[in-house]
Amino acid sequence: MRGNKYDSSPVTPRTRLERLLRERELRKSSRFSHPSAEATDVNKEAELPANDPCSAEGDHSGLPNEEELLEGVAAARAFADGCQKQDVRPTKQRLLVVANRLPVSATRRGEGLWQLEMSVGGLVSALLGLKEFDARWIGWAGVNVPDDVGRRTLTNALAQKRCIPVFLDEAMVHQYYNGYCNNILWPLFHYLGLPQEDRLATTRSFQSQFDAYKKANQMFAEVVNQHYEEGDVVWCHDYHLMFLPKCLKEYNNNMKVGWFLHTPFPSSEIHRTLPSRSELLRSVLVADLVGFHTYDYARHFVSACTRILGLEGTPEGVEDQGKLTRVAAFPIGIDSERFIRALELPQVKDHMKELKQRFAGRKVMLGVDRLDMIKGIPQKILAFEKFLEENPHWRDRVVLLQIAVPTRTDVPEYQKLTSQVHEIVGRINGRFGTLTAVPIHHLDRSLDFHALCALYAVTDVALVTSLRDGMNLVSYEFVACQASKKGVLILSEFAGAAQSLGAGAILVNPWNITEVASSISYALDMPADEREKRHQHNFKHVTTHTSQEWAATFVSELNDTIVEAQLRTRQVPPLLPMKDAVDCYSKSNNRLLILGFNSTLTESVDALGRNGQLKEIELKLHPYIKEPLKKLCDDPKTTIVVLSGSDRTILDDNFNEYNMWLAAENGIFLRPTMGEWMTTMPENLYMDWVESVKHVFEYFTERTPRSHFELRETSLVWNYKYSDVEFGRIQARDMLQHLWTGPISNASVDVVQGSRSVEVRAVGVTKGAAIDRILGEIVRYKGMKSPIDYVLCVGDFLTKDEDVYTFFEPELPSESPPAARGMLASLVRASVPKIPASKSVSKSSRLKKQRSMSTLEKRAISHGNEIVLQPIKQDRKSMREGSSVLDLKGDNYFSCAVGRKRSNARYLLGSADDVVTLLKELVQCPPSS
């Protein structure tokens, strides 16, 4: 693995945290030693546009100029793309930033002529001022360009600004952007719910909008693929592009893909109402790193994946069959230096002087918001009215300046909101105003950057009452401009910024008008020393957690996530080389196939799908596996063993018609389908613990909805796969504590924990421990005269039972389970001729065998159970004199775990469907010569 390009230290960081800390220190030292050019020409005026609700979350003051865009977005250098010389600073890493809109708006002025105007949103504002990295921006230019000439000329014009357009026609924009993004996802993610489907036509339009959404994401992916170069980092932004990670990975699975959401992510109870909930979640999970503004949003996402998809949530993210998607919080910031520098400009000072004169003798309160339902403007104004009612002495001494930037003015709901706000403002001004002054100044427009900085600087109290906000950077901008005034920030607890600035701000519930009014009074009367302390806390956070640091941290973690994924991949077995397995099978003369049952030969079951629990309780063979399985069973050169934890009746019901061997309850019970059941364990098996454990399992089954337990002859299994994930884990933990301190405290049992199950079984019972005895009985029963020269072992086994995989490994030392293979000779009939492949069993091997057999024997007592099976008789003399029944070469052994996970198996198969494919290939292979 190549080293970190930034790492100039001879000591290479080993852990993930060490690498990230090293990256952080190098970024800091780099900025001190190589100060970048000024990110912003603050002498140029810029307008705050009317941001649409589907741009990145938050309100923002200034626009980037062209120089800023040319420098563009930045990212941390990749650890995995390190250079050979550690003391040489590397070239810039390419970063493809993919967002719904480009940071420029294009207007056609003639044939081949385009006017490009800078636009702004939360994403653009957060990514200003980064100079160290080579970035390209991919997105929609906001204009319909149907002709090839126009597209070519616009592409050339945007290329000068490092922008790459995605061309969407009007129908696509209407369905994808105005439809699915604005009408479905945006309200849902802000807890406004889905539109009511009162007509069938509306339902059909939802589906067409979702289809357009997927198609648009595919179009974005095609543009990314055209410009992608090996080693690039692709950073996808916001809910417009939730399908994009999946599309990109399908094109190139090695592509580094991150996805960041700029809005809130709702709780799983809200997200599960979305018809396309599962598809969106799975598409996002394809990304290597998923980022959110706050831990709450990240927690909601992980919870949705566990509750809706049935996946495992971990402290690092979401794990799906061994593939980990990292999920983390990355609070966005602003370019605080830009605002601090702006306060020193003459034109800003002139604005400040004018405002101070205009509102002399009055405290200034400020609100800067988009005129949007989620911003809580009516609630803010009503709280201000209640404050004036309860505090008459403040009526002539305070003024509220509300900047409400219009957005989506063509939508009836927004038009209604505008009218509502105007009505409330007019009523309050009429009630508390005078001929010379009014308490509320309401502006339905934006302010230029310098005027807004001046307004921030003279404000005594900033009022942010968002009903739901991804972050809200207005609060950051206010704090950055308050070095002199040290005003008070009243901040909604439903804004993402509350988790970052909560210690220095006054947090309020915007729905509680009385609380907000009381907070206004407290803020206006706050002592100077408390204002100072609160401001210093927030100012330090705003100036250290900048937009540059946010972007650099995200991309640095994305790069490191790739490194971690590579390390994890080394621990995950490769996919089964099916052609090699089939070729070796065709050339062998005596084959042994050991197959698991559940999740191996059964049909795949969606953990949260319809009837999934019933299908799993009543296990049935995969419908497409019956024919190839029967043909393999009828092959005289092939012996098949179904090795399962299920009880005998289930195996009888499914395999009676096949010519094979059945090993039930992890190999404790064995029979050929044409014979009777026998036991491979001692007759006197200690089972007195069963009844007490059964009572505990019954108790927890009653207390845990949708859980069930299975009572077997030598074990009990409690399964909570279909219960609520979090509640099931709590119950399992409680159950284990009760078991260890009570029923099994002195019993000879093993407790085996699955992903969502608890099993109590007799001590020492594993599939690997039983396999040598099972094979010996098979050899005796069939009278084998040639050694087994091919073994295929396939199953979805618990970790404790994966010793069955290592049992056959030819390269293991003599002390390992393969040593017990020599013991199989003890179970071969005297009629089987000796094979000159090995000498008699060694002393160490005999001791190994004695240990594995005596563990239960020493604990066995009379138990009165109704097990009347005849135990397998073992010939001690043949144990000493027999010869090996296995003649395996390394290439003739294939062990496969079903499902992508860490395993002791050599290879992986994705699912039971892949097992079906494998068996069909084995059936169709030509016979050996």
N, C-alpha and C positions, 0 to 999 in steps of 0.2 A: 504494500500500500504506500502510495506516495505521501509525503509529508505536507504539513501546512505551509502554504506559501509565505504566510506572515511570520512564521516561527523562526526567529533568529537565534533561538536558544539551542544548545546542543542536546538538551534534555527534551525528549518528545513526550508531550502529555499523553497519558495512557487512558484515563477515564474521560467520559463525556464532559463532566463538569470541569475537569482540568483544561480540556480543550477550549471550552466556551469561555472560561475565565482568561485563558491566554489570548484568545481572540479579542476579548474586551479590552485588555490592557494594551494590546498592540494598536487597536483602533484609537485609543486615547493618545498614546505616544505619537502616533502618526499625525494626528491633528495638531499637536503642539509643535512637532518638528517640521511639518509641511502644511502651514496654514493655507487654506484655500482662498480663492478670490471671493470678493463679496458676492453673496448669493443673490442679492436683490439691489436693484437701483431704486432706492426709495424715493428719489426725486421725481420718478415717473408716477403719474396718477393712474389708478386702476379702479374699476367699478366692481362692486359686489353684485353679481348677477342674481337673478331669481333662480335659485337651485331647485331642480326637480327632486321629488322625494325618492327617486331611485338612484341619485348620486350617492357618493359615500356619506356616511352619517355625520351630521353636525352642521353648524353655521360657521362661516369663515369670512374673514374681513377682506383680504387683499387678493389680487390676481397675480399670477406669475408673469414676469415679462419674458420676452423671447430668449434672452440670454439664459434665464433660469431653465427654460424648457430644453434648450440645447444641452445644458449640463444634465438635466433630467433627474431621473430617479436613481437611487444608489442602492448598493447591496454590499454585504460583507463578503470578503473573499472566501472561497471554499477551502475547507481543510483537505478535502479529498483531491483537490486540483493543485496541490503544492508544487513548488519548484525544487530543483535539485540543489541550488545554492541558497542556503538559508539567509545569507547576509545580503541578498539582492532583492530589491523590492519587485514584486511581480507586476505583470501587465494587468490591466483592468479585466475583471470578470464580466462577461456579457450577461445582461439581465433583460429578459423580455417581460415587460409589465403588460398584462392583458386585463383590460377593463371594458365595461360597456361603452363608455364614451372616451374619445380622445380629449386631451386638454386643450384642443383648439376647435373652433366652430368654423366651418367653411361656407362661404357665400359665393355663388357664381356671378361674375361680372361680365362675362362674355365668352366667346369661343376660346377655350384654353386659358382663361383668366380667372383666378380665384382670389378672394379676399379672406385671409385667415385671421380670426380674432381669438385671443386667448380667453379661455373659460376656466372656471374654478369649481372645485368640490372638495369634500373632506379629504379625498385621496390625494389630489394634486397639492393641496396646501400642506399636507403632512410630509410630502416627499420633496419639498423645495430645498434647495441649498446643498444637495449632496453632489460632490464633485469627483469622488474617487473611483467611480465605476462606469462602465460602458453600458448604457441602458437604451432600450427601444420601447416605444409605447405602441401597443396594438389595440385598436378599438374602432367603434363606429364614429364617423365624422359628423353625424347629425344631419346629413343631407342625402336626398335620393339622387343618384347619378345613374341613369339608365344606359347612357351611351358609352361606348368603349373609349372614345376620344376624351370625354370628360373624366372618366376614371383614370386614364393614363396621365393626364395633366395634373389631376388632383394628387395622385400618388407621388408624382415627381415633386410637387410643391410641398407636400407633407414630409417627404424624405429629407428636406433641408432642415426640418425640425425634429428629426429622428422619430417621426410618427409613421405608422403603417396602417392604412385604413382597411376596415372590413365593410364591404358594400352590402347594405340591406335595402330591399325595395320597400315601398310604402305598405304593401299588404303584410310583409314580414314584421315591420315595425309595429303595425297596429296589433297583430296577434301576439307577438313575442314580448314587445316592450310595454305598450299600453295595456295589453291584455294580461298575459300571465305574470309579468314582473310587477306592474303597477296595481293590477286588480286582484291578484291572488297572493303572491308571495309577500309583497310589502305590507299589506294590512295584517296578514297572518303573523309575520315576524314582529309586528308592533302590537300584538295582542288585540287587534281589532276584529279578528275572526274572518271567516270566509263569507263571500256574498251569498245571500239566500237564493237557492235554486227553486224558483217558483214555477218555472216552465221547463219542459223537456228540451226546448231549443237552447235554454241557458246551459243546461248540462252538456249538451253537444258542443256548445261554444267553448266550454272549459277544456274539453278534450282536444279540440282543434288548437286552442291556445297552447296547451302542453306540447302538442306535436310540433308547433312552430317554435316553441322554446328549445326543444331538443335539436331541431334543424338549425336554428340560429347558433347554438353552441357548437354544432358540427362545422358550421361555416367559419367560426372563430378558430377552431382547431386547424382547419385547412390552411388558414393564413399563417398561423403559428408554425405549422410544419414546413411551409415554404421558406421561412426565414430562420428556422432553427439550425444551429450549429452544435456540433458535439461539445458537451461541457457547459452549455448555456443553462441558466436557471430560469424557469418559467414561473412567474408569480401571477396567479389568477385572483381577481378581486370581485367580491360581493356576490349576492344571490342571483344576479343576472346570469352567472356563469357556473352554476353548480354542476352542470353536466360536463364542463370542459375538462376537468382532470381525467375522467374516464376516456374521453375522446383522445386526449393526448397520449395516455398510456397505451391505448390500443395501437396507436401509430408507432410509438417507441417506448417500450417498457422501462428502458434505462434513463428516460428523461427525468430531470429533477423538477418536480412539480410541487408548488405550494399553493394553498388557497386561504384567503383571508376574508372574513365577513365583517363589514363595516356597520351592520345593524345589530340589534339584539338577536339572539337566537332564543326562541320561546321554549317554555317547558315542554316536556314530552307529551303532556296531556293536550297541549295546544297543537303541537306539530302532528300528532297522530290523526288529527281531523283532516289533514291534507290527503286527497286521494292518491297522489303520487309520492307519498311520504317515503316509502322504501327505496324507490328508484333514485330519488334525490340523495338520500343518505348514503347509499352504496356508491353512487358516483363521486361524492365528495371524499369518501374513504379511500378511493384509489390514490388520492394525493399522498405525498410523503409527509407533509406537515400541514396541519389545519390550525389556523390562528383565529383568535377572537380578541375583542377589546378587554374583556374582564373574565375572571375565573367563573362567575355565575353563568355566562354564556357558554363557556367551554364545558362546564358541568352539565348544563342542559343538553348539549349536543351528545356527550357521552351517554347520558341517561336515555336519550332518544334511541341511540344505537343499541343499547342493551335491552330496552323495553320493547322497541318496535322490531328490531332485526334479530334479537336474541343473541347478540354478540357479547364478548367479554370486555368489560371496562376495566382498565388498569390505571394506576397512578400516572402512567406515561401517555395513555391514550386509549385506543380501541384496537383489540386484537381479533383477527378473523383468520382462523386456521393457521396460526403462526405468523401471519403478516401483520405487523404493527403499524398503525397510522398514529403518529404523534399528534396530540391535541394539547394546545397550550394557550395561555393568555399573553397578549402583547399590547399593552395600552398605548394607543397612538398619542403623538404629541404635536407640537407646533414648532416653527422656526422662531423661537423666542427672541433671538438676537435681532431679528428683523424688526420686531415691534419696539424693542428697547432702543435701537438705533434711530427709529423713526421719530421718537419723542424729542430728539435733539435737532430735528430739522426746523428751519425757520417757519415754513408754512404750517407745520403741526403746532408749533408754539403760538403762532398767530390764531389758529383755531381755538386753542386752549384759552387764550386770553379773551377771545370773543365770547366763548361759552361761560366763562367765569363772570364776565360782566352781565351777560344775559340773565343768569340765574343767581345773581348775587343775593346773599341772605337766605338762600333756600338750599336744602339738601337735594342732591340729584340722585334719583334711582334710574336704573337703565335696564332695558330688556332688548335683546337683539335676537330675532327668531325668523325662520321662514313662517309664512302664514299657513300653518299646517295643523291638522287635527292633533298630532302627537305633541305639539309644542306647548300646549296648555295655556295659550294666551288668554282665553276667556277666564279661566280659573285664576290666573295672575291678576287680572284687572278686578275681578270680583273680590279677591283677597285685599287688594289695595283699597277698594271701596269700604270694606269692613274695617280696615285699619283707620280710615278717615272718620268713620262713624264713631269708633271707640276712642279716638284721640283727637278731639276737636282742636287742641292747641297746635297740632301739626299741619292743619289744613292750609295755612298760608306760608308754611315753612318747608314744604317738600313738593317735589315735582317728579312725575314718572315719565320718562322718555321711552316710548315703545317703538322700535324700528321693526316693522313687519314686512318682510320681503315677499311680494306676491309670488305664488307658484301654482301651476296647473289651473290657470284662470278659466279654462274652458270646461272644467269639471263642475257639475252642479253642486256637489258636496262642498267644494272649496268656495264656490260663490256664496253658498249659504253661510259658511263660516265667516267670510269677509263681512257680510251684512250683519251677522250676530255681533262681531267685535265692534263694528262701527256703532251699532245701537247701544251697546253697553258703555262705550267711551262717551258717546253723546249724552247719555243719561247722567253719568257721573260728573262730567264737566258742567252740565246744566244744574246739577244739584249742589256741587261744592265750589264751582268757579265764581269769579267776580268779573267786573268789567275790564280789569287790568291783567288778570292771571287766571289760568285754568290748571287743575292738578295733573292732567294727563295730556302729553303731546304725542300724538299717534301719527306715524309716517308710513304710508303704504309704498315704500320704495327703498332702494338700497342707498348706502353712503359710500363715497370713495374712501380709499384706504387711509389717507391722511386725516380726513374728518372723523373717521371711526376711531383711529388711535387717540385723537384729541378727546373724543367723547369718553372713551374708556378711562383716560387719565384724570378727567375731572369728576368722575362718578364716585359717589359715596357708597352706594349699595347697588350691586348687580343682582338681578333677580332672574334666575333660570328655573322655570317650573315645568319642565318637560314631563309629559305623562308617560313617555317611553322614548328613550334616546340611546343610540348605540354608544356614543361618547359625549358629544356636545363640546366642541372646542372653543365656543364663545367664552366659557368659563376660564380656559387657559389663556386666551388672548387678553381678557380683563385683568387677570393676575399679572401677566407680563408687563402691562402698562401702569401698574399701581405702585411702582417703587417709591414714589413721592407721597401719594395720597394715602396709601394703605387702607383702601376701602374694604368693605365687607362683602363676601360672596354668599348669597342665599341660593342653595343648590338642591334641586329635586333628587330625592334618593333613587328615583327611577332612571336617572341619567347615568351612563357608564362612568362619567367623570367623578361621580360620588365616591367610587371605590379608590380613586387616586387623590382627590382633594377633600375627602370627607373630614379629615382631621382639622383642617383650617377653615372649612366652610360651615355654614349653618345648614344642616340637612333638614329637609321638610318633605312631607307628603303633600303634593300639589292638590290632591283631592280634598284635603282637609283645609278648608278656607280659613277656619278659625286659627289653626296652627300657623299658617303662612302669615296671617295678619299679625299674630303675636310675634313671629320671627322678624317681621319688618320693624316693629316697635323696638325689639331687642337690638337689632342691628344699628338703628339710628341712634340709640342711646349707649352703644357699647363704649367702654372706656378705651382710651388711646393705647394703653399697654396691652390690652387683650387684642385689639386690632393689629398691633405690631406683631404679636406672637403668631396669630393666625396667618397673617400675610407672609411672614418669613417661612413658615412651614410650606405653604402653597407655592411661594416663589421659588424655593429651592427645588421642589418637584418639577415645576414647569421648565426651569432652566436646565435641569439635568436630564429629564426624560423628554428629549426633543424628538422631532420628526426624523432627524438623521439617525439618532440612536435607535429609534423604533425600527426603521427599515433595515439598518445594518444588523440589528439583533435578530430580526426575523430570518434574513437570508443566511446569516451565520448559523443559526440553528437548523435551517433547512439543509445546508451543506453538511452539518454534523449529523443530521438525521440519516443522510445517505450513508455516511460512514458506519453508523450504528446498524443500519439495515444490512450492509455488507457483512458486518461481523455476525449478525444474527443468521444471515443466509448460510454462512459457513457451518452453522450448527444445525441447519435444516437439510435433511437428505435431498438429493436431486430426484427428479421425476424418473420413474421406472423406464429404462430403455426397452420398450416393448419388443422391438425387433430382436434384440439380443436374447431376451428371455424366451421368445418363441423359437429362435434358432437352436438354443441350447436344449430346449424341451424336445425338439424334433430329433436331435442327435442322441438323446439318452435312451436307455433301455428299461430302467426301473425308476419311475418318478413318484415323488411324494408331494402332494398338494395339501397344505394345512390352511384352512380358510376359517376366518371368524364368521360370525353370523350377523349380529346387529350392526347396522351401518356398513356392512360389507356385502352381504348377499340379500339384504332387504332393500326395499325401495326408499329413496331419500325422502326424509320427512322434514318439512319446514317447521321449525320449533314453535313458531307462533301462527302457523297457518291453520286453516279449517281442518278439523278432525285429526290434527297432527298427534294429539295425545292418545286418541283411540287407536290410531294406526300403530303407535309405538307400543302400547300395552298389548295389542294383539299382533305380534310380529308376523309378517308374511313375506315370503320370498319375492324378490324383484321379478316382475312378470316376464322380463326379457332374459332372465338368467336361467330359466328352467331348462330350455332346450339344449344350450351348450353344456350346462352342468350334467345333464343326463348322458350326453355323448361322451363326456370325459369319464364319467363313472363306469361306462360300459367298456372303456379301453382297458384290456388286460395288463398293459404296461404301466397303468396309472392307478395309484392309491390316493383316495381323497379322504381327508379327515376334517370334519367340521368341529372346531374347538371353540366352545362358547361358555359364557357364564350363565346362560339360561338353564332352566331346569329341563328334566328329561321329556316331559309332556310336550313342551313347545317344539323341541327338536323332532320328536316322534311325529307330530302333526305336519311338519313341513318337509320331512325327508324320508318318510316311509317307503316311497316308491323308487328311491335311488339306491344304487349299489355302492355304499360308502360306509365310513366309520363315523360314529357320533360320540363326541366327548362333551358331556354336560357338566355344568357347575365347575368350570375351570379344570376339567379333566378328572374330577373325582369319580364320575360315572362314565363307563365306556361300553359301547356295543357296536358290532356290525349291524347294518340294518336288517340282515337276515338272521341275526342271532338274538340273544338275551342280554339284558343289562348286567354289567359286572362292576365292581368297585375297584379302584386302584389304590385305595387307602386301607389302613388297618380296620378290622371289624369293630373293635372297641374304640370308637371315636367319641371324645368328650364333647357332649352337646347340651349340657345342663344350662348353659347360658341362654339358650334360644328363647325360652318363654319370657324371661325378664326383658330381653332386648325387644322382643315382639311387642310387649306392652308399651315400651317407650316409643317405638315406631308408630304404633296405633295412636298414641297421644299426640304426637307431632303431626301426623297426617290429618287428624281432626282439626288441629289448630292452624294448618297451612293450606289454604284453598288451592286446589288443582295439583296437590302433591299426592303421591301414592307410594305404597311399599309392596315389595314382592317377597313372599316367604318361600325360600327354597329349603332343600333338605339339609344343607350344610352351611347356609349363609342367609342373610337378610339384606335387602337393598331398599333404601329410602331414596326416592327420586323427586326432586323439586324443579325439574327442567321447565315445567309449564307454569310454575308459580311466579309471583312477582319477584324479580331478580333480587332486589335488596332485601325484601322480607325473607325470602328463601335462605339467603346467606346468614341472616341473623338467626333464623330458626336452626340452621345446620350447626352454627357455632354453639348455640344453647344446647342442642342435642348432644354434641360431642362432649361438652363439659359434664352433662348429666351422666353420660355413659361411662366416662373415665372415672368418675367419683362414685359410681354405683354399680350397675349390673355387670360390668366387665372389668372392674378394678383388679380382680384376682383371677380372671379367666384367661385361658390360653387362646386368645383370638387376635386377629389382625383387623384394624380399622382402615379401610381403603377409601380415600376421598377422591371422587371423580370431579369433573367440572361443576356438576350440579347434582351430585348424588353422594350418599354415605352408605358404605357396605361394611357389614361385620361378618367375617368369615373365620373358619378354623385356622389356627396359626400355621404358617408355612404353606398354605394352599395357593399356588400360582400355576399358571399355564406352563411356565418353564420347568417347574419342579415336577410336573406330571408327565411331561412329554417323553422322557426316556422310558418310563413304564408303559406309556401308551404305545410307543413304537415297538417295544419288546413284545407286547401282546399281539400287535399286528403281524410282526414277523412270524411268531409262533403259529398264529391262526392261519396265515396264508402259506406257510411253509416256504418262505422265500429262499431261493437258491442262488440269487445274484444280488450283489449289494445295491443299495439305493444310490444312484449316481446323479440325481437331480432333485432339488428341494425348492419349492415355491411356498413361501409363508406370507399370507396376506390377512390383515385384520385391523380393526380400529380398537385396539386394546388399551386398558388402563396402564398407567406407567408401571405399576407393580407387576403387571402381567407381561411386560415387554421383554422379560428374560427369555421368552420363547424365541425371540429374534436372535439373541446372542448364543443360544444353545447350539446352533449349527455353524457358527463362525469357524472356518477352518484355521484361521491364523491365531486364535486365542491360545494362551498358555495352558499347560496341562492342568493347572489348578482351577481353571475356569469351567463353566458348564460343559463345554465340549468334551472335557475329560470323562464326563458321565456317559458320553457316547460309547466309550469302550464297554460300559456296563450293559449296553444293549445285547452284547454277546451272551450275557447270562440268561437272556430271555429267548434266545434262538433255540429252536428244537435241536436235538442231537442229530437229526437227519440233515441239517443244513451243513454243507461242507465248509471247511475252513478256507478263508481267503488269505493268501500270503501277503497281506498288506500291512500288518502290524504284529507286534509281539503280544504276549499275554498282558493283561491289565496290570498297571503298576500299583505299587503299594499306596502311593499318594492318591491315585484314582479310586482305589477301594475305600480309603478313608473318606474321601469326598462323598462317595456314594453312601457310606454308612451314616455320615452326618445328615445328609438330605433325607434319609429314610427314618432316622431314629428320633427326629424332633417331635413328631407326633406320637410315635410309639411310646416314648418315655412319659408322655402326658396322658396317654389313652387309659381310660378306665371304663368300667361297665356303666352304660348310660340308659339302658332300657329303651332306646329308640327302636323304631320299627324298620330299620334298615336291615333287610334280610338277604342282601346281595352276597354272592360268593366272592371273596377277595381273590385277586390274582395271586397264584402261587409262584414263588420265585426260587429257582434252583441255585443254591449257593455254590455248588460245585461248578456249574456252567458259568457262574459269574467269574470264577477264577480262570477257567480254561477256554472260554469262548473267544471268538474273534469278532472284529468290528463288522457291523452290518452296513455302515456308511462308507462310501467311497467317493466323497465329495471333493471336487476341485473348487477353487475360489470362484471361478466363472460360472459354476453350475448351481450356485446358491443365490436365490433372490428373495429377500425379505422386504415387504412393502407395508408401510403404514397408510391407512386410508384417511385422507384429509391432510392438509398442509399443517404440519406441526413439528416440534422438536421430537425426535424419536430415536430409539436405538436401532431402528430398521435401516437397511441400506438405502432404500428408495421410498418414493411416495407415489400414491395414486390419489387423484383429486377427490373421487367420490365413488359410490357404489356403481354409478354409470360407467366409470372407467374400469371397474372390476368386470362388468359385463363385457366390455370391449376386449379386455384381456382374455377372458375365457373363450370368447368367439374366435379370437386369433389362434389360440391353442388348438381349438377344434379343427380349424382350417389348415393347420400346418401339415406339410407332407410327412408321412411316417418315416421313421429311421430305417436305414438300410440294414 
